[in-house]
Every structure is written in C-alpha cells, then in structure tokens.
Amino acid sequence: MLSFGDSRSFGTGDERFSHCLFCGRLVVVLPDDRREGSCFDCLALSVPEPIPCPDCRAEIPGEDRALGCSECGWYPLRG
C-alpha cells in the first residue's frame, strides 16, 4: 500500500495512454515511467531468466547479463 500521493503530472495530453508492447492492453503512461512500454502483468515476463556464469557457475541475474559476472569478472565480449 502506498503511503504517499503520486505527484507526477502529464506534460501533454498525448502522453497519457499507450498500448503494452507485449499484449496490446491499454496502459496509462506517467512521466518517469520505467515499465518500458509494458503493462504490469507483462513486466515480470519481460525480464530474462538468470543464467549461470560459464566460468564460475555463479548465477547472473537476467537484467545484468550484459554486465557479466560480479563473482569472477567474466564479461560476455571478452575473448
């Protein structure tokens, strides 16, 4: 439950509504919205699954794949 009011406001009328990129559902888009075009139902599905590091087998969170492994320093583009 939110314990504070949402003070964000629309800059122009066309910023208010959009469609989810995944399912097409109508969504309200607020300034500073970090859902990247998805509704809340599809947001959880849009984050990739974690994968094991090829070097040390530590789990790399899906959103950090491009950053590499924080345990051993493995980086995806390193030769």
N, C-alpha and C positions, 0 to 999 in steps of 0.2 A: 504494500500500500504506500502511495506517495504521501509524504508529509509536508510537501510544499507545492505551491501552484506553478504551473507552466507559464512562464512569462514571455515565451517566444511569440513572435507575430509574423504575419505574412508581409513580404515586400510588395508583391504584385498579385493580382487575382489569379494569374495562371500558375502560380507556384503551389496552389493548394491541393490539386488532385493529380494522380498519376495512376499507372497500372503496374502491378507486380510483374517483374521481368520473367518470373518462372511460371506463375499460374494465371496471370492476367486479371486478378482481382483488383478492384478499385481501391487505392490506398490514399490516405491523406499524407502529404509530404510537408513536414515542417522545416524551417531553417535549421541548419546544423544536424540534419537527419543522417545518421550513419548506417542505415539499413542497406544502402547501395542499391536501391530500387526494388527491394523485395518486401513482401508482407511479413508479418511476424511468424506466420505458420511456415513459410518457406525459408526464413532466415536461418533456422537451425540446419536445414538441409543444404544450404549454400556453402557451409564451412567444410572443407575437405577433411577426411578422416586422418587421424595421426598415423605416421609411418615409422618403422624402426630405422635408425641410422645404419647405413651399410658398413660402417667401420666398427662402432662400439655397441650397436643394437639398442641404444637408448631411444626412447620414444620421442619423436619430433612432432609437436602439435601441427595440425593441418595448416593453420594460418601462418606458421613460422617455417614452412618448407623452404622458401626462397632464402631464408637466413642461415640455414644449415643447422648443425648440431651444437647446442650450447655445452654439452658434456665434453666432447673430444675435439671440437673445432672443425669437423668435416664441413666442407662447403660444396654445393652441387656443381659448380662450374670449374672447380679446381681440378687440374689434370693429374 
